[in-house]
């Protein structure tokens, strides 16, 4: 069964036997229409002049009070059946998880690798879509270059977080470099104060840690001790340099950077991803999304919403509308 079908509410009826009244109502409506005497009891002179003056209602409006009355009766019968909407959610969907995004805004992330789009722009767009897709999760944002700071604490106001991502600029931090360990430590400190049992850091960087007083391995160990998983995304898109022989110094640096990020993911029980284009970036975030949902699917929780009073209220409104129209604009003469 497709996943989206499981999120469609299901209708339950506590007392379905009341539905047997619906054929009775249909029979009563038919008999009333057949037996109704359509000849006027009193003849009024000058009806043609009244019609010419605009007092005659449209034919459809003439039957509107009858439809309102019978619709109200049908709703009353449906209300007697005790209808309820059943919503099924997993524990993770109902309670959500706490996610800190750690986004690299160093100068190297401004490199435009393909189609005129920078690594930062691609990461920012994918992160924005991810934030708006997980409505039940609290999310926060840490940005870092040579230093790092919390751009947004954990929040359910995803629109604000998306707006901050839209206006994110490397100019907010002047220190050069890439302090991956510092960013992880800041995110861990934010998540340590959370009471949630499901905590995740999504680290997006181009892989080179060359600043900060805390190393990535040390920060990852602290995250693991606090039950926080880290998903490390290496946004070092392939460039012309990547197609050159990797036996040189730049190639060995990239290998060490990848090993460092892989070690972070391995230490915390998360995952490591290398993305080379926008489509792969989107696919990576979707994979992380599915992994977290399946990891914390937990027991299925059911929520029921009773519709009795809602249907009864609508029925009363229809009856009041029928009475008002029958005694004003749709008053029958005769």
N, C-alpha and C positions, 0 to 999 in steps of 0.2 A: 504493500500500500504506500503511495506517495506520502512524504512527510507532511506536506501541507494539509492533507485530508485529516490527519489526527488533530489538527488545531481548530477544525470546524465544530462549533457547539452542537450537541445532540439534544433533541427535544424529548422529554420524558413526560408521561401522563400518570399521575398518581391514581386517578379514578376514571379510567377510560370508558367505563360503562355509561357515563353521562352522554357520550356521543350518540347513543341510541335515540336521544331526543331530537337530533338534527333531522332525520327523516320525518318525524312527527311535525316539526316546524315547517318543513318543505310541503307536506300534505296540507297543513292548515293554510299556508299561503296560497296554495293552488285552489283549495275550496273557497277561500275568501274571494279570490279573483273571479271564480266561476259563478258564485252566488250573489255577488254584489249587484245591486239594482242600479243600473246606470241612468235610469230616467229621473229627471229632476222632480223633487217634491213640490217646489214652488217655481212658477214661471215668472221671470222678470222681464218687463218691457225694455226695449232699448239696449239689449246686450251687444248688438253690433256696434253701437256708438261707444260703449265701454271698450270693446276690443280695438276699435279704431283709435282710441285715446291712449293705447299702450298698456291697458290693465291686464291683458291676457298674458299669462306666463307661457314660456316655451314648453313644448310637450315633454321634454326630458325633465324639466324642473317640476312639472306636475307630479311625476312619480318619485321625485327625490325623497319626500317625507316617508313614503312607504319603504324605500330602500334603507333609509336611516333607521327606521323602526325595526325592520327585520334583521339588519346587520347588528344592531344592539342586542337583540335576542340571541343571535348566534354567538356573539362574544360572551354573553352571560353563560351559555351552555359550555363554551370552551373554558371559561374560568372555573366552572364547577368540576372540570376534569383534573384540576390541580396541575397545570402545565409547569414544567421546570426546564431551564436550559442547563445542560451539563457541560462543564468545561473541564478538559483533562490536560494537566500539565505535569511535567516531570519536576522533581525537586529543584533542579538547577534553573528551569524556566520560571518557576514560581518565585524562588528566592533570589536568583541571580548570583553572580560571583563578582569579586572585586578585581579590577584590572587596572594596572598602571602602564601607560604607554611611555616608553623612554625613547625619545626621538633625537637623533643626532642632527645638529644644525651647523656643523663645522663647515669650513670653506670647501673641503673636498666633496661635501654633499651637494654643492652648487654646480658640480660638473654636469654638463648637458650631454648625456650619453647617446640619446637617440631621439629623433623627431623633435628636436629643440626643447625637450623637457628635461629638467634637472632631476637628480636623484631625490632631492628634498621635495620637489613638487609632486613626484610620483608617490613618495611615502606619505605625504600629507593628504593626498586625495584618497588613497586606500584606507588610511587611518580614519579619515572622516566618514567614509562609507561604513566602516566597521563599527564606529561609535554609534551611528544612527540606527544600525541594524539590531543592536542588543539593548532593547528598551529596559529590561529588568536588571541589568548589571550596573553597579557603580563603577565609574571610570574616572581616571585622573591622568594628568600629563606632566612628564618631566622632560625638560629640554636640556641639552648639554653641548658644550664645546670644550674649551680648556677647563671650564667649570660647569656646574649644573645647578639647576634650581627647579622648584615645583611651579610650573606654569598654571596648573589647575589641580586642586586637591580632589579626592574621590567625591563624585557627585552623580546624581541621577538626572541632572539638567544637561542632557546631551546636546541640546541646541547651543548652549553657551560654550561647551567644549568644542563643538564643531566650528563655531565662530572663531574661537581662539586658534584653532588649527588653520583656518582660512587666512588669518592675519599674522601667522607666524613668520618671523624673519631672523636670520642669523645675527642681525645687529643688536638683538636684545642681550647678547653676551659678547663682550669685547675680547676675552681671553682666547688666544689661539690654541689649537690642539684638539684632541678628542679624549675626554676623560670618561671612558666606559665604566670603569670601576666606581667612580664617584656617582654616576647616574644610577647605577644599580643600587648603591648604598642609599641614596635619597629615596628611591622608589620602595626599597625594603622598609625604611623607617616609616613611610606613609602607610604601608600595608600592615606593619606590626601593630598599629593602633586599631586596626579593623577587627571587628568581632566575627567576621565571616570565616567559615572554615575552608573556603575555596579562594585562593589568592594567586594571581598570575601577573607576571611582568612580560610585556612584549617589547623587546629591544630591537630598534631599527638603527643600523649604523653601517658605514662602509668598511668597518672591520679593524681599523688601526688605532690601538690604544697607546697614546703617547703623552698623556698628561694626567694630572691628579695624583693624590697621595695614596689612594687605595687601588690595588690591583684588581682586575676583573675576577681572578680566581678567588681572592679573599672575599670579595663582595658576594660572589656566587655561593661560597660556603656559608656565609651568614644567611643568605636567602634560603638555602636548603634546610638549615637548622630551624627556620621559622615556617617551614612547610610551604614555601613560595616557589612555584615553578617559573622558569624563564624560557621564553621562546625567542631565540636569537635569529634575527633576519639580517643577512649580509646583503646590503643594497649596493655592493660594489659591482655595478653593471659592467658587462664586457665592453672594453674600449679597444682602440687599436693596439694599445700596449699589451693587452691580454692575449693578443694573437701573436706576439713576439715570443721568442724562445724564453720559457719560464725558468731556465737555468741561471739567469742573471740575478742580481741583487733584488730588483723589484719583484721578481717572481717568488723568491724565497720569503720576502716580507709578506706577500699575500698568503703563502702557505701557513706562516706562523699566525697570521691574523685569523685565518679560518680555523686553525687548531685551537686558538684561544676561545673563539665563539662556540666551537663544538664542545670544548671543555665546560663552558658555562652551562650549556643546555644539558650536558650529561650529568653534571654535578647536581642540578636541581630537578632532574626528571622531566625536563621540558623537551624542546626540540630545536634543531638547527636547520636553517633554510638559506640557500643561496639563490637569489633572484637575478635574472638577466634582462627582464623587460617588464613592461607594465602588466601584461596579461599574466605572467608568472607571479608577479607581486599580488595581484587579485586572487589567484589560485592559492597562494600560500596563506593569506589571511583567512580564506574560506576553509582551508584545511585545519588551521588552528581553531577556528570557530567550531567545526565539527568534532575535533578531538576533545575540546573542553566540554561540549554538550554530552558526548558519549561517556566521558570519564566521570561526570557527576550527574548522570541521568537519574540515578536514585529511584525510589519508589514513585509511582504515578499518583499524583494528588488530584482529587476530584472536587470541583466547586459547583454548587447548584444555585441558580438564581430563580426564585419563585416569581411567576408571572401573573398570579391570581389578581392582585390588587391593580396591576397595570391594565389588564384586560377589563376589569370591572370599571375602572376609571374611564377608559375609552368608551365603554358601553353607555355610561351615564352621560358623557359629553355628547354622544350621538343622539341620545334621547332628548336631551335639552335642546339640541340644535333642531331636531324634528319638531318639537313643540313650538319653538320660536318661529320657525319658517311657516308652520301650518297656521299660525295665528297672526302673521304679518304679511309678508310679500306673497306667500302661496296660499292665502286664505281663499277657500273655495266659495264661489258665488254662482250657482247654489252649491 
